[in-house]
Amino acid sequence: MKELEEWFKLKRYPHIGLPITIKDYNRVKNYVSNPTTIAKHSFFPLINKSILKRRFRSNNLIKVRNPSGKWERIADNPKVRETYFASHLDALIFSKYNSLLTEAYENYIKDEPFNDAVVAYRKIPVEIGKEGNKCNIDFAKTAFEFIKANNDKKLTVIVADITSFFDNLDHKILKRKWIEVLNGKQNPRLITLPSDHYNLFKGLTKIRYVIAQQLFEHYGKTMIVRRGIINSSTEKEYFRKSIPDLRFAKEKNAVAYCNEKEFIANNLNLIISKKNNAGIPQGSPISATLANIYMLDFDKEISKEVDEISGFYQRYSDDLIIVCDMEHEDEIINVLNRVVASNKVKLTIEPKKTKVYRFEDLDGKFTGYAVDHETKEPAFGKPLEYLGFSFDGRRALIKNTGFSKFYRSMKGAINRGADYAKHSKNPDNNLFKTRLYKRFTYKGAGRKVVYRPSKKDKNVYEASKTYYWGNYLSYVYKTNDTLKELNGDNSIKNQSRRFWYKFNFLLKQSELKIKK
């Protein structure tokens, strides 16, 4: 089979209809490459899921230290993020048109002064002519390097978060910028969207969705699952199976809630329509590129204002950072609020999430600290936080929240392993240590190519196109290597040392639990 095009990215989540496979490539390619067909395509409703993100805050009522000596934190209201998943064919249509729009967007901004300022959802090479693209680590490093390079000045750093970014993108502005990017800067020819693009625009702005849990319950908590057929390495069979909870769908190899005919016959009453003038679904393959297109005027104006005072501007999706001389602090904050609320953007910046930091020489040390956004009162000891890192003017570290999440995952996995070993139908006191070591220690941190038996000779293993991407510690080590020059040492790697002790401590506790 010839090389697959990059937009052909198969999804594994269950949806309406059976999943698309590599065998469907030619059929799907012919379908999505035909503008006339796409102009008439009827999109299935999106599947909606609410993702809860646990959050913790300091206990301001009772100042108590936990056994480790740190101040006790209590659970805060969880953050709810609504995600929407397109059906498998719809997702590939969005993916194909995303590749077209990405190319048009890149051509549009390649000569713009703000080209380097927009960093999310783009392929920006680490080094020109070499493989590998930049990620959040590199973007944070660029911002921190700018601050450190200006350590002879008094600086202000503004970090802002646009409120409910994807939910508030104005449809009229989005359509206008979409047309503008397709036209390009030379010889504009379009006054409206081509019919195929317009059909996508309608599918993304006139949102129709089904709540996953309701669809699951409608079929009596059953889903279509896939399994192999005996004596066949390629053939699969599909059948409906009872699943106790939607959380176990992946574990049970569920691939669909129902087929297309079942849905049309039985489930149209479950469809919910969003009738408003703003918002696109977060999570579709094309949403991120459309968000960048939408923000063209914002990026252009903010970049111009910041460049005029020799500052620094960077936007990573709805998170943005501006660095300027302290004397321009109020001016830039006012410009930021004015531009984001203008008729060109029609968004808002959440005041609670607008953080202001100052960097200056304090007692011979270049130091960063937070200041109250309104009162300007300093909060020494609170360093700059951006893209998952903290920076105090001298070194950058991974925020503790990342390690806390990793520790909770580790503790949960080990405890579940112990419960399964002790209480499963066939208890064998086996904790599956190898799997745990691979997931939570340096032993599984190496990223490598997966080797599989050759089709010609099963005794010979060949490199596949699949990679084992490691675990969270892989990210820690990569971050350490990237920021080592900035920090001057292995500060970030040292942050993870305690996890080896914690892992083994939890492992011993679980082994004792199994033996009881």
N, C-alpha and C positions, 0 to 999 in steps of 0.2 A: 504494500500500500504506500502511496506517495505521502509526503509530509503533510500533516494536517495544518490547516490555517490556524493562526493564533486565536482567532475569535471562537473557534470550536472548543469550548470548555464545558465538559459534561458536569452536571450537578448531581449530587448524591441525595439531596433531601427529598422526602416523599411529597408528592403533589397530586394534582388531578391528572390521571393518565400514567401509563407506564413510562419509565425513564428512557431516554434516548441513548443509544450505544454507538460505538465506533462504526458498526455495520451500517448505521443510518447516515453516515457522513455525506455521501454523494447526494442522496435524496434531500437532506437538509440544506446542503450547500446550494443546490439548484433552486430550492424554495426561497431561501433568504436572500439570494442574489438577484431575484427578480422584483424590481420596483413595483410592477403592476400587481403582482401577487401580494406583496406586503401592503400595498395601498388598500387592498380589500380584506386583509387578514383580520379575523375576529379574535381578540385577546381574551384568554380565560381570566377569571377573577384571580387576584393575588391571594396567597395564603398569609394570614396575619398571625404573628406570635409576639407576645409581650415578654421581653427579657428583663429580669430583675437583676440589678447590680447592688450588692451589699455595700453599705457605707457606714463608716464609724466616725465619731467625733469625740473630742475631749469631754470628760465629765466635769462641767463647770460648777455643778452644785456640790459635789463631794470630791475633794482632791485626795485620791487614794492611789498609792503606788501598787502595781501588781508584783508578783514574786521576782520578776526580772529587774525590778527597780524603776520601770517606766511608769509614767502616769497612766492610770486606767482610762480606757476608752469605752464608750457605750455605743450600741447600735443606733444608727440614725434611720430616718425613713429611706427605704431603698429607692434607687433611681430606676425608673421604668423607661425602657427604650422599645418603641414599637418598630418591628421589622416586617418587611413584606417580601414574599418570595414569588417570583413569576413561574409559570409552568415551564416545563423543560424546553419546549419549542419556542415559547415566548422569550425565555431567557437568552436563547441563542440568537433570536432576532435582535434583541437589545444589544447583545454582545457584538454582532456584526456591525450594527449601526454605530455602536460606540467606537469601533475601530475607524470608521469613516469620519466621525466627528472629532475624534482625537487627532487624526492627521490634519483636519481642517483647522482645529484650534492651535495646534503647534505651528502651522504655517502662519497663522494670523498673528501670533505673539512673538515669533522668533526674533524680530528686530525691535521689539518693544523694550523700554528700559526696565520694566517690571518682570521680564521673562524669568529671571533668576529668583524672584521673590515668591512666585507661586510654586509650591513644592509638593503638595499632596496629589496623589493619583496620577503622577506623571513618571515617565521613565527618564530619569536624569542620571547619566553615567557617573560613576565615582571618578573615573579617569577617561578622558576622550580616547577612543580607539581600543579600550579594553572592556572585557566583560564585567558585568556587575553594575547594578544601579544603586543610587543613594536611598537611604531609608531615614526614619525619624532620628536615628543616632547621628547621622551625618548632618541633618538639618539643624539639630540642636547644637552640634559642635560649631557650625558656621556662626550661629548667633553668639555663642559663648566666646568664640575667638574674636569676634568684633568687639565685644565688651572688654575683653582682656587686652586687646591691642590699643584700647583707648583709656588705659588705666591712669593716665596723667590728667584725666578730666573728671568733672563731676557729671555723672550720667543719670538719666531716668530711663527705666525700662517699663513699658506698658504691655501687659499681657491681657488680651480680651477674648471673650467667647461670645459668638453671635447666638442669640437666643433661638432655640428650636430651628436650626438652620434649614434643613430640608423641608420642614413642615410649613415654612413661611416664604418660600420662593414664589414671587408674584408671577402668575401665568402670562400676563401680557408682556412683562419685561423679558421673561424666559423666551417667549416666541420671537420677540424682536431681536434678541441677541443670537438666537439660534439661526435666524435668517442671515444676520450680519456675518456670522462665522462661515456659513456655507458660501456666501457671496465672496468672501475674501476681500482684500483691500483694492484689488485691481478690477476695474470694469464691473461694478455691481450689476447683477442682472435679475435677481429675484426680488419680488415685492411681497411674496408670501412663501410659505413652506411648500416644497414639492409634495405631491399627494402621499407618497410613501412615508416621508418624514412627518407629515401632518397626522397620519394615522398613529404613528408612535407618540406624537405629542398628545393626542387625545387619550391614548391608552395610559399615559403617565400622569395626566392632569385630571381626567375624569375617573378618579380611582374607584375601582370596584373590588371588593375583597370578601373573603370568607375567614372567619375566626377558626383557627386550626382545631381548638378543643371542641367547638360545636360540631364541626365536620366529623371529627373522631367519634363523638358520642352519637351522632346521627346513625352511624353504622354499628351501633351496639358495641363500641370499643373494640372494633376489629379493623384490620388493615390488610392490604394486599402485600404479601411477602414473597421473596424470591429465594429459591434454593436450587442447587445443582441436581442434575439427573444422573443416576447411577450409571457407570461405565461410559460417561461422556465428560470430556474436559471443557466443553464449550456450551453445550445446551443447558438452558435454565427452564424451570417451570414456575408459574405464579399461581398462588392460591390465597384465599382470605383466611386470616388467622386471628384469634382472640389475643389481645394485648392488654395487660392489666392497667397500664398507664402510658400516656403519650410519651413520657420521658424514656421509655424503654424501646421506642420505635427503631432506633439505630441498632440497638443490641439484638433485636429480633429480626433484623434485616428487612424492615418494612420499606417498600419502595413507592407506595401510592395509597391514598385514602380511598380512591375509587377510579374507575375508568371514565373516559369522556362521556360515553353514552349514559352511564349510571348517573353522572352529575347532572347532565341536561334533563334527564327524566325525573330526578328525585330531589335535587338540591338548589334549584334556582331561588327558592324562598329564603335561603341562607345568605344570599348576596347582600352586602351592605354597600351603599354608594356614598361617597364623599362629594357633596356638592358645594364647592367653595371656589374662590378665585386664587388660591395660593396652595403650594405644597406639592411635592412629588415624593413617591415612595423611596425611603432610604433602604438600600440593599439591592436594587436592581443593577444589572451590569452597566447601565448607561447613566445612572443618577449622578455619580461622582464627576464625570466629565461635564454634564449639564450644569452642575453647581459651579464649576470653574468658569464655564462660558457665561453664566449668569453674573458672575462677579467681575467681569472685564472692566466695567466703568469704575467700580470700587477700587480695584487694584491699580488702575491707571492713575486715579486722582490721589490716592493715599501715597503711592510710590513717588509721585511728583512732589507732593508737599514734604515728604521726608527727605527726598534727595536734595531739595533746596536748602535744607539745614544740615546737610552732610550726615544724615542719620542712617538707620538700618531698618528695613521693613521685610517681614516674611509672613506669609499666610499658609497654614497647613489646614486645609478644609475650613472649619469654622473657628479654629484657633489662630490668633495672630499675635505677633510680637513687634514692637517698635522700640528702637533704642535711639535716644537723642540727648543732646546736652540738657542739663537740668533746667537751664533758663527757658527752654522751649516746652516744658512739661505741660502747662495749662493750655498753651496754644495747640499742641498736638492732640490732647484729649478732646478739646472742643471740635477740632477738625474731624477727628474720628467719629464722634457722635453725630456731627452734621452730615457727613457723607453717607454713613450707614443708614440714616433715616431719610435720605433724599429720595426724590421720585425715580432716580436711576437705580435704586437698590431696594428701598422700602423694607428694611429689616431693623432689628433693634439689638443693642448690646446689653446683656444682662448686667446691671450695676454690681450685683454681688459677686459676679465672676470677672469683673474688671480689677485686675491687680496692678498696683503701682509699686515699683522697687526703685531704690536709689543705690548707686555705686560711687564710692568716693574713698579717699585715703583717710583712714581712721587709725591714729596712733601708729603710723608707719606701715599699715597694711591696707591694701585695696580691698574693700569690703562691700558686700551687697546686703541690703536689708529691705524689708517691706515697709511701706508707709500706708496709713489709712487713706483710702481713696477720697474721702470727704474732708476729714479733719487734718490730714497730712501728718498725723502723729507717727513717729517712727516705731517700728517693732523689730528691734535688734534681735538677731538670732533666727530670723525667718528668711532664709535665702530665696532667690528667684526659683520658681518652679515652671518648667516648660517642657512639653512633649514627654512627660514621664521622668524628667530629671530635675535635680536641684543644683544650683550653682551659686556659690558664695563669693565669687570674684577670683578665687584661686584654684578651686577644683570642682569638677562636676561629678555627681553621684546619682545612682538610680534611686528614685523615691521609694520610701519604705513601703508604700502601698503595694508595689509590685511584688516585693518579697513576702508581704503578708498574704497575698493571694496565693502565691506559690506554696507557702507553708500550710495554708488551709487545705489546698488540694492534696498535698503530701499526707497530711494527717488524716483526711477523709479517705484517701485510697488505701492507706495501711489499715485503718479501722475496718473498712468494708472487707478487705482481704481476710482479716482475722475473723470477722463474722461469718463469711462464706466458708472458711476453713472449718469452723466449729459447728455451724448450724445448717449447712447445706444438706441436700438429700443424701449425698455420699461424702460425709466428712472424712478428710484424710490428713487434717492438721498441716496441710501444705499452704504456705503463705505466698507462693509464687514470687520468691525474692528476686529472681532474675529480672522479672518484668518491672518490679518496683525500683531496683537499682538502675535499670535503663531509663526509667521515667524521671527519677528524682535525684540522681547523683551524677558526678562527673563521668561515670562509666558509660552513660548514654548521651553525653554531650557532643560527641563527635558527629559532624555532618558528613554523610558519605553516600555514594551511589549504591543502589540496591542491585545485587547480582542474582540472576535467575538461571535455571537450567536451559541449555541451548535446545532449540527445537530439533536440531539435527542429531545431537548427542546429549542425552540426559545426564551423563556423567561430567559434562563440561558446563561451567557456569560463565555466563556472559553479562557484561554491564548492560543494565536496562536504562530506560529514560526516566525511571523513578528514583527519587532521592529520599533518604531518611534524614529528616531535618533536625534531629536532635531534640533537646528539651529546653526548658527555660534557662538552664545554665549555659546552653549554647549561646543564647542571646546575651547573657551576662559576660561571657568571655569575649564575644564579638564587640560588645560595648567597651570593654576594658581595652582591647587592642586599638579601637578607633579613637578613644579619648585619652590614651596613655600619654601621648605627646603633650596634650593640653594639661593633664594633671601632673605629669612628671613622675608618676609612679603607678603601681597596680592597685590604687584605691578601690576601684570598682570590683575587681576580682576578690579583694579582701572582704568586701561586703558579704560575699556568699560563703565564706569559710564556716560560719556557724551552722550551716545546713547539714554538713556531714555529721556533726555531733547530734543534731536534732533528729536526723533520719535514723541513725543507729539507736538513739534513745527510744524513739517511737516503735522501732522494730522489736526491741527487747520487751517493751511493754506489751506489744501484741502477742509475742510468743508466750509470755506468761499468761495472758488472757486465754489463749487457745488451750493451754495445759490444764487450766482450772476445771 
